[in-house]
Amino acid sequence: MTAWWTASTRTGTAYDTFTHEWLSECRRLLRKDGTIWVIGTYHNIFRIGAIMQELGFWLLNDVIWRKSNPMPNFRGRRFTNAHETLIWAARGRDARYRFNYQAMKSLNDEVQMRSDWLLPLCTGQERLRNEHGLKLHPTQKPEALLHRVLLSCTMPGDIVLDPFLGTGTTAAVARRLSRHYIGIERHPAYVEAALGRVRRVRPAPHDGIATTPTKREAPRVPFGSLVERGLIAPGTVLTDRTRRVRAMVLADGSIRAGALQGSIHKIGAEVQNAPACNGWTFWHFDRNGELVPIDALRKDATET
């Protein structure tokens, strides 16, 4: 479960008490592998961050949402306020939280995503307005921002809680991505707008919400099982990608390099005089004249 909240601009002791109370409840409800996102401006985000740390949350990132079309400072007495800060935190320091790293990398054209996000404000057809044509909600967030947040740390079927739902951006994006959602909002006009908005959303087809799995989620296949299934034959010569070291595959799934014998990881570490080695990426074999990492065989194993 991920909790998401948009911070207001109130300050003072009452605000700190209120913030402490709702964050405490979010932490109580949060699954051990869940995370929380809080967004705010310079008026309050530093107070919120301090309270989160006091409560035991473990801060993972502060993400800067850089607005590509910020509102100008008309009085000319300050810099144009062109960003907001998002705090992403786990329930505690030792929490095994979810981060869909590869999905974020795919979203960013196969480049590791940074913690500064350039996205436009909510404008045009997406901006909800009242009967007078005025903005219905002063701080309605763009759906693109919530898409990135939810895609980064949740999976289809997860529950997303927004204790300050506003006009329903979180719920709308969660529905589109096939996440369950719980929203809390006390303003009647916002509630009505959120309900209508969510009803209009069509969830993406099941195949369309799949994301690129991380390496941690790749199937665990023992190297020995590849040998016994005939995907790599005993006697095959393995090398590193520079062909400086060599080892031979044995029938029991171990490999031998000179007098050394053991697993692909152990021997990979020993030939490099290193404390550890990922043998799947270190060792390569010749496939039709091309040097291929043995990691490619795991994909072959899952497809057969």
Long-range contacts (C-beta under 8 A, 24 or more apart in sequence): 1-29, 1-30, 1-31, 1-34, 1-158, 1-159, 1-160, 1-161, 2-34, 2-35, 2-36, 2-37, 2-149, 2-150, 2-153, 2-154, 2-158, 2-160, 2-161, 3-29, 3-30, 3-34, 3-36, 3-37, 3-160, 3-161, 3-162, 3-163, 4-36, 4-37, 4-38, 4-39, 4-146, 4-149, 4-160, 4-161, 4-162, 4-170, 5-36, 5-37, 5-38, 5-39, 5-162, 5-163, 5-164, 6-39, 6-40, 6-139, 6-141, 6-164, 6-166, 7-38, 7-39, 7-40, 7-41, 7-44, 7-45, 7-48, 8-44, 9-41, 9-43, 9-44, 10-44, 11-43, 11-44, 11-47, 15-44, 15-47, 16-47, 16-51, 19-47, 19-48, 19-51, 20-51, 20-54, 20-55, 22-163, 23-48, 23-51, 23-52, 23-55, 23-57, 24-55, 25-163, 26-161, 26-163, 27-55, 27-56, 27-57, 27-91, 29-161, 30-91, 31-91, 32-91, 32-95, 32-96, 33-95, 33-96, 33-97, 33-98, 34-90, 34-91, 34-97, 34-98, 35-60, 35-88, 35-89, 35-90, 35-91, 35-97, 35-98, 35-153, 36-88, 36-89, 36-91, 37-86, 37-87, 37-88, 37-89, 37-149, 38-86, 38-87, 38-89, 39-65, 39-84, 39-85, 39-86, 39-87, 39-141, 40-84, 40-85, 41-81, 41-84, 41-85, 42-81, 42-85, 45-84, 45-85, 45-87, 48-87, 49-87, 52-87, 52-89, 56-91, 56-92, 57-89, 57-90, 57-91, 57-92, 58-89, 58-90, 58-91, 58-92, 58-93, 58-95, 59-87, 59-88, 59-89, 60-88, 60-89, 60-90, 60-97, 60-99, 61-87, 61-88, 61-115, 62-86, 62-87, 62-88, 62-115, 63-87, 63-88, 63-115, 63-116, 63-117, 64-115, 64-116, 64-117, 65-117, 65-119, 65-145, 66-116, 66-117, 66-118, 66-119, 67-119, 67-120, 67-121, 68-118, 68-119, 68-120, 68-121, 69-120, 69-121, 69-123, 70-121, 71-121, 86-149, 88-153, 97-153, 98-153, 98-154, 98-155, 99-152, 99-153, 99-214, 100-151, 100-152, 100-153, 100-155, 100-211, 100-214, 101-214, 102-211, 102-212, 102-213, 102-214, 102-215, 103-151, 103-152, 103-211, 103-212, 104-148, 104-151, 104-152, 105-212, 106-211, 106-212, 107-148, 107-151, 117-145, 117-148, 119-144, 119-145, 119-148, 120-144, 122-169, 128-167, 128-193, 128-197, 130-189, 136-167, 136-189, 136-190, 136-193, 137-166, 137-167, 137-190, 137-193, 139-166, 140-166, 140-167, 140-169, 141-166, 141-169, 142-169, 143-169, 143-172, 143-173, 146-170, 146-173, 146-174, 147-173, 147-176, 147-177, 150-174, 150-177, 150-179, 151-177, 151-211, 154-179, 155-179, 156-206, 156-209, 165-190, 165-191, 165-194, 166-190, 166-194, 167-193, 167-194, 167-197, 168-193, 168-194, 168-195, 168-197, 168-198, 171-197, 171-198, 172-197, 172-198, 172-201, 175-201, 175-203, 176-201, 176-202, 176-203, 176-204, 177-203, 177-204, 177-209, 178-203, 178-204, 178-206, 178-209, 218-298, 219-298, 219-301, 219-302, 221-298, 221-301, 221-302, 222-253, 223-253, 223-263, 223-264, 223-279, 223-294, 224-252, 224-253, 224-254, 225-253, 225-301, 226-253, 226-294, 226-297, 226-298, 226-301, 227-251, 227-252, 227-253, 228-253, 229-301, 229-304, 231-297, 231-300, 231-301, 231-304, 232-285, 232-294, 232-297, 236-285, 237-285, 237-286, 238-264, 238-283, 238-284, 238-285, 238-294, 239-283, 239-284, 239-285, 239-291, 240-271, 240-282, 240-283, 240-284, 241-284, 241-291, 241-293, 243-291, 245-271, 245-272, 247-271, 247-283, 255-283, 264-294
